Amino acid sequence: MKFIHKALLITFLASLPQLAFAVAVEGLYLSTVEVADQSSAQRQKGFSLALAEVLIKTTGTKDITARPGVSQALAQASNYMVKYAYLPQPDPVSPSEDALANGEQAEIAQTPSGFPFSVQFAKATVDELMRTLDLPIWPANRPQVLVWVVEQTASGYRFVDAADLPQSLQSSFQRRGLPFQLPLYDLGDQLALSSLAAWSLNQQQLQDAAKRYGVDHWLVLRYSQLSSGGVRGSWYLAGRKGDFAGDSALLNTLQAASNDAFLSASVDQVVDRFARQMTYFADAEANLFRLVVENIGSFAAFTQLNGFLSGLEIVNSVKVRSVEGDTLVLDLSTEGESRVLLRALNKEPRLSRVTQVGDGVVEPSTM
């Protein structure tokens, strides 16, 4: 059997520290859902709901349950489960003092209606399920997005900080498995970027303000209240390299019934953009990449490189083909499309000059 071979020339900068351009997302195979009670029927329902949430995160597809074969897998979700637990119910929510002072209807307490049900699934079996059903695979190494939320009010523009943000923003990112962070909004942020500049999508100031956070991508969510009671807003996604399928940035406008609905819909659209670029389908036959890596001057540098390459989910194996001075030639067997490997290599800050130097057909290495 022959493999398509693509040769890449890489310089490895072993002296650079690990930067935070991408992070390995934890908890992709763990999900917490709510069940009505602790009966066997509700437990089985909880397994199905939790597996569906895990597949949304690992495939990058929010409507994953509509894919062929997924509903049958969800019906047997316990087969993929490692452990489960019923978590303590949250404390009853009492009305705030402000609500009482404003004469709003006061109930003694709002008792939670269900039980939080946490399920941990086995990574190997879930991964095999995705390959069997030919579902997209989104590697755990994902970009972290810096998010500014800006609201237009009657008195002007204001940043919506963590204390005022609806819970829907965090839950939407968590549900889709994309890491994000909020600005500190400290003096440094205030000097770098005003709420008006953020609302106006001043690209240079946004880029300058994002530098301190060491992220590849940033997102502006801006909205205003309509007289009808709804919300109209837009999201703006940009990054250091402008690698959105040839676009330097993306902008989309939408209308929603509430702030929560606007934020949730925006996050879904943004994550869909990332997932379309970063997911891959496992190939039945392996692809072989030959990597020519320069500047491997020590065993420590080789260990760093090997650990990084072996940790990529698309990579099945790494074999040393030859060593000459500080130049190392490696054969990588991969299961997905070449664009996913190239993107992962270009995201690694310790690699520079990732250059494709030729195509060809070679026999698989026997090393």
C-alpha positions as CSV (number, residue, x, y, z in Angstrom):
1,M,0.0,0.0,0.0
2,K,1.3,3.5,-0.8
3,F,0.7,6.7,1.0
4,I,0.5,10.2,-0.2
5,H,3.6,12.0,1.1
6,K,3.9,15.7,1.8
7,A,7.2,17.1,2.9
8,L,7.4,19.9,5.4
9,L,10.4,22.0,6.4
10,I,10.3,23.2,10.0
11,T,12.5,25.1,12.3
12,F,12.1,24.2,16.0
13,L,12.6,27.1,18.4
14,A,13.3,25.1,21.6
15,S,14.2,28.2,23.6
16,L,10.8,29.8,23.3
17,P,8.4,29.4,26.2
18,Q,5.0,27.7,25.7
19,L,2.5,30.4,24.8
20,A,-1.2,30.4,25.4
21,F,-2.3,30.6,21.8
22,A,-4.2,27.3,22.1
23,V,-5.1,25.2,25.1
24,A,-6.0,21.5,25.6
25,V,-9.6,21.6,26.6
26,E,-10.4,19.5,29.6
27,G,-13.7,17.9,30.4
28,L,-14.7,17.1,26.8
29,Y,-15.9,13.6,27.9
30,L,-17.6,14.8,31.0
31,S,-21.2,16.2,31.1
32,T,-23.6,17.3,33.8
33,V,-27.3,17.2,32.9
34,E,-30.5,17.4,34.9
35,V,-32.8,14.5,35.6
36,A,-36.2,14.6,37.3
37,D,-35.4,11.9,39.9
38,Q,-33.0,9.1,40.7
39,S,-35.1,6.3,39.1
40,S,-33.6,3.9,36.6
41,A,-35.6,5.3,33.7
42,Q,-34.4,8.9,34.5
43,R,-30.8,7.6,34.9
44,Q,-30.9,6.1,31.4
45,K,-32.3,9.3,30.0
46,G,-29.5,11.2,31.8
47,F,-26.9,8.9,30.1
48,S,-28.4,9.7,26.7
49,L,-28.5,13.5,27.3
50,A,-25.0,13.5,28.7
51,L,-23.6,11.6,25.7
52,A,-25.3,14.0,23.3
53,E,-23.6,16.9,25.1
54,V,-20.2,15.2,24.9
55,L,-20.7,14.5,21.2
56,I,-21.6,18.2,20.6
57,K,-18.3,19.2,22.2
58,T,-16.1,16.5,20.6
59,T,-17.5,16.9,17.1
60,G,-18.1,20.7,17.1
61,T,-21.6,20.0,15.7
62,K,-24.6,21.3,17.7
63,D,-27.2,19.3,15.8
64,I,-25.2,16.1,16.1
65,T,-28.3,14.1,17.2
66,A,-29.6,14.4,13.6
67,R,-26.6,12.5,12.1
68,P,-27.2,8.9,11.0
69,G,-26.6,6.4,13.7
70,V,-26.3,8.8,16.6
71,S,-29.8,8.3,18.0
72,Q,-29.1,4.5,18.2
73,A,-25.9,5.2,20.0
74,L,-27.6,7.5,22.5
75,A,-30.1,4.8,23.3
76,Q,-27.1,2.7,24.4
77,A,-25.2,5.5,26.1
78,S,-24.4,3.6,29.2
79,N,-22.1,1.4,27.1
80,Y,-19.7,4.3,26.8
81,M,-19.9,5.4,30.4
82,V,-17.1,5.1,32.9
83,K,-18.8,6.5,36.0
84,Y,-21.7,8.7,37.1
85,A,-22.8,10.6,40.2
86,Y,-25.7,12.6,41.5
87,L,-24.4,16.0,42.5
88,P,-25.8,18.0,45.4
89,Q,-28.7,20.2,44.5
90,P,-28.1,23.9,44.5
91,D,-29.5,25.9,47.4
92,P,-33.0,27.3,46.9
93,V,-33.0,30.8,45.4
94,S,-34.6,33.4,47.5
95,P,-35.8,36.8,46.0
96,S,-33.3,39.6,46.3
97,E,-33.7,42.5,48.6
98,D,-33.9,44.8,45.6
99,A,-36.8,42.7,44.2
100,L,-38.6,42.9,47.5
101,A,-38.0,46.7,47.8
102,N,-39.5,47.1,44.3
103,G,-42.6,45.3,45.3
104,E,-42.0,42.4,43.0
105,Q,-43.8,39.1,43.7
106,A,-41.9,37.4,46.5
107,E,-41.9,33.6,46.9
108,I,-40.3,32.1,49.9
109,A,-37.8,30.1,47.9
110,Q,-37.5,28.5,44.4
111,T,-36.6,24.9,45.0
112,P,-34.6,23.2,42.2
113,S,-36.8,21.0,40.1
114,G,-34.3,18.2,39.3
115,F,-31.1,16.5,40.2
116,P,-27.7,17.4,38.7
117,F,-26.4,14.2,37.1
118,S,-22.7,14.0,36.2
119,V,-21.5,11.4,33.7
120,Q,-17.9,10.6,32.7
121,F,-17.5,8.8,29.4
122,A,-14.5,6.7,28.2
123,K,-12.5,8.7,25.7
124,A,-11.4,5.7,23.7
125,T,-14.9,4.3,23.2
126,V,-16.4,7.7,22.3
127,D,-13.6,8.3,19.8
128,E,-14.2,4.9,18.3
129,L,-17.9,5.7,18.0
130,M,-17.2,9.0,16.2
131,R,-15.0,7.1,13.7
132,T,-17.5,4.3,13.2
133,L,-20.3,6.7,12.5
134,D,-18.0,8.9,10.4
135,L,-18.6,12.0,12.5
136,P,-16.3,15.0,12.5
137,I,-13.5,15.0,15.0
138,W,-12.5,18.3,16.7
139,P,-9.1,17.9,18.5
140,A,-8.9,19.0,22.1
141,N,-6.2,21.5,21.3
142,R,-8.4,24.6,20.6
143,P,-7.9,28.3,20.4
144,Q,-8.8,30.4,23.4
145,V,-10.9,33.4,22.5
146,L,-10.8,36.8,24.3
147,V,-14.3,38.2,24.5
148,W,-15.4,41.8,24.9
149,V,-19.2,42.4,25.5
150,V,-20.3,45.9,24.8
151,E,-23.8,47.3,25.3
152,Q,-25.3,50.5,23.9
153,T,-27.4,52.3,26.4
154,A,-29.2,55.7,26.5
155,S,-26.1,57.3,28.0
156,G,-23.6,55.8,25.7
157,Y,-21.5,52.6,25.5
158,R,-20.3,50.3,28.3
159,F,-18.4,47.1,28.7
160,V,-20.4,44.4,30.3
161,D,-18.1,42.8,32.8
162,A,-18.3,39.4,34.5
163,A,-20.5,40.6,37.3
164,D,-23.2,41.7,34.9
165,L,-22.9,39.1,32.2
166,P,-25.7,36.6,31.8
167,Q,-24.8,33.0,32.7
168,S,-25.7,32.0,29.2
169,L,-22.4,33.3,27.8
170,Q,-20.2,30.9,29.9
171,S,-22.6,28.0,29.6
172,S,-22.8,28.4,25.8
173,F,-19.0,28.3,25.4
174,Q,-18.8,25.4,27.8
175,R,-21.5,23.5,26.0
176,R,-19.6,23.8,22.7
177,G,-16.2,23.1,24.2
178,L,-14.4,26.3,23.2
179,P,-12.3,28.0,25.8
180,F,-12.7,31.8,26.3
181,Q,-11.6,34.5,28.7
182,L,-12.9,37.9,29.6
183,P,-10.7,41.0,29.9
184,L,-9.6,42.2,33.3
185,Y,-11.0,45.7,32.6
186,D,-8.2,47.1,34.7
187,L,-6.3,50.3,34.1
188,G,-4.2,48.7,31.4
189,D,-7.3,47.6,29.5
190,Q,-8.9,51.0,30.0
191,L,-5.9,52.8,28.5
192,A,-5.7,50.3,25.5
193,L,-9.3,50.2,24.5
194,S,-12.4,52.3,25.2
195,S,-16.0,51.0,25.0
196,L,-16.6,53.3,22.0
197,A,-13.5,51.9,20.2
198,A,-14.7,48.4,20.9
199,W,-18.2,49.2,19.7
200,S,-16.7,50.8,16.6
201,L,-14.6,47.7,15.9
202,N,-11.4,49.6,15.8
203,Q,-9.1,46.8,14.5
204,Q,-5.8,48.3,15.6
205,Q,-6.9,49.1,19.1
206,L,-8.6,45.7,19.5
207,Q,-5.4,44.0,18.4
208,D,-3.2,46.1,20.7
209,A,-5.5,45.4,23.6
210,A,-5.5,41.7,23.0
211,K,-1.7,41.4,23.0
212,R,-1.4,41.2,26.8
213,Y,-3.6,38.1,26.9
214,G,-1.5,36.0,24.5
215,V,-4.5,34.9,22.4
216,D,-4.8,34.2,18.7
217,H,-8.4,35.3,18.4
218,W,-10.7,37.9,19.9
219,L,-14.5,38.4,19.7
220,V,-16.6,41.5,20.2
221,L,-20.2,41.0,21.1
222,R,-22.1,44.3,20.9
223,Y,-25.9,44.8,21.3
224,S,-28.6,47.3,22.1
225,Q,-32.2,47.0,23.4
226,L,-35.0,47.6,20.9
227,S,-38.1,49.6,21.7
228,S,-40.1,46.4,21.1
229,G,-38.2,44.7,23.9
230,G,-35.9,42.6,21.8
231,V,-32.2,42.8,21.2
232,R,-30.3,43.7,18.1
233,G,-26.6,43.2,17.9
234,S,-23.6,41.7,16.0
235,W,-20.5,39.7,16.6
236,Y,-17.1,40.5,15.3
237,L,-14.4,37.8,15.2
238,A,-10.8,38.6,14.3
239,G,-7.3,37.3,15.1
240,R,-3.6,37.8,14.8
241,K,-3.2,35.8,11.6
242,G,-6.6,36.5,9.9
243,D,-6.9,32.8,9.0
244,F,-10.7,32.5,8.6
245,A,-10.6,30.7,5.3
246,G,-9.0,33.7,3.7
247,D,-10.9,36.4,5.6
248,S,-9.1,38.7,7.9
249,A,-12.2,39.0,10.2
250,L,-15.8,37.9,10.3
251,L,-18.9,40.1,11.1
252,N,-22.5,39.0,11.4
253,T,-25.6,40.8,12.6
254,L,-28.6,39.1,14.3
255,Q,-31.7,39.9,16.3
256,A,-32.9,38.0,19.4
257,A,-35.6,38.1,22.0
258,S,-33.3,38.8,24.9
259,N,-29.7,39.4,25.9
260,D,-29.3,35.7,26.8
261,A,-30.7,34.6,23.4
262,F,-28.4,37.0,21.5
263,L,-25.3,35.8,23.4
264,S,-26.1,32.1,23.0
265,A,-26.9,32.5,19.3
266,S,-23.7,34.5,18.7
267,V,-21.5,31.9,20.5
268,D,-23.1,29.1,18.4
269,Q,-22.4,30.9,15.2
270,V,-18.8,31.7,16.2
271,V,-18.0,28.1,17.3
272,D,-19.6,26.8,14.1
273,R,-17.0,28.9,12.2
274,F,-14.1,27.4,14.2
275,A,-15.4,23.9,14.0
276,R,-15.8,24.0,10.2
277,Q,-12.1,24.8,9.9
278,M,-10.7,22.6,12.7
279,T,-12.6,19.4,12.5
280,Y,-11.6,16.4,10.3
281,F,-12.9,13.0,9.3
282,A,-10.8,10.0,10.1
283,D,-9.5,8.4,6.9
284,A,-9.7,4.7,6.5
285,E,-6.1,4.7,5.2
286,A,-3.3,6.6,6.8
287,N,-1.5,9.6,5.3
288,L,2.2,10.0,5.6
289,F,3.9,13.3,6.3
290,R,7.7,13.7,6.2
291,L,8.9,16.4,8.5
292,V,12.3,17.9,8.2
293,V,12.9,19.6,11.5
294,E,15.8,21.9,12.1
295,N,17.4,23.2,15.3
296,I,17.0,20.0,17.3
297,G,20.3,20.5,19.2
298,S,19.6,18.4,22.3
299,F,17.7,15.4,23.6
300,A,15.5,17.9,25.6
301,A,14.5,19.6,22.3
302,F,13.7,16.2,20.7
303,T,11.6,15.2,23.8
304,Q,9.6,18.5,23.5
305,L,9.0,18.0,19.8
306,N,8.1,14.3,20.1
307,G,5.7,15.1,23.0
308,F,4.0,17.8,21.0
309,L,3.6,15.7,17.8
310,S,2.5,12.6,19.6
311,G,-0.1,14.6,21.5
312,L,-1.9,15.7,18.4
313,E,-5.0,13.7,18.0
314,I,-4.7,13.5,14.2
315,V,-1.3,11.8,14.5
316,N,-1.2,8.0,14.8
317,S,2.5,7.5,15.1
318,V,5.8,9.4,14.9
319,K,8.9,7.6,13.6
320,V,12.5,8.9,13.3
321,R,13.8,8.4,9.8
322,S,17.2,10.0,10.1
323,V,19.3,12.4,12.2
324,E,22.1,14.6,10.8
325,G,23.5,17.2,13.0
326,D,20.7,19.3,14.4
327,T,18.3,18.3,11.6
328,L,15.8,15.5,12.2
329,V,13.7,13.8,9.6
330,L,10.4,12.3,10.9
331,D,7.6,10.3,9.3
332,L,4.1,11.1,10.7
333,S,1.2,8.8,10.1
334,T,-2.0,10.7,10.3
335,E,-5.7,9.8,10.0
336,G,-7.2,13.1,8.9
337,E,-6.9,15.8,6.3
338,S,-3.6,17.6,5.8
339,R,-5.1,21.0,6.6
340,V,-5.7,20.0,10.2
341,L,-2.1,18.9,10.7
342,L,-0.8,22.1,9.0
343,R,-3.0,24.2,11.2
344,A,-1.8,22.5,14.4
345,L,1.8,23.0,13.4
346,N,1.3,26.6,12.6
347,K,-0.4,27.2,15.9
348,E,2.6,25.8,17.9
349,P,4.8,28.8,19.0
350,R,8.0,26.8,19.1
351,L,7.8,26.0,15.4
352,S,8.6,28.5,12.7
353,R,8.8,28.5,9.0
354,V,6.4,25.6,8.5
355,T,6.8,25.3,4.8
356,Q,5.6,22.6,2.4
357,V,8.5,21.7,0.1
358,G,7.0,19.0,-2.1
359,D,4.6,16.2,-2.8
360,G,5.1,12.7,-3.9
361,V,4.3,9.0,-3.3
362,V,6.5,6.9,-1.0
363,E,6.3,3.5,0.5
364,P,5.6,3.4,4.2
365,S,8.6,3.5,6.5
366,T,9.6,0.3,8.2
367,M,11.5,1.9,11.0
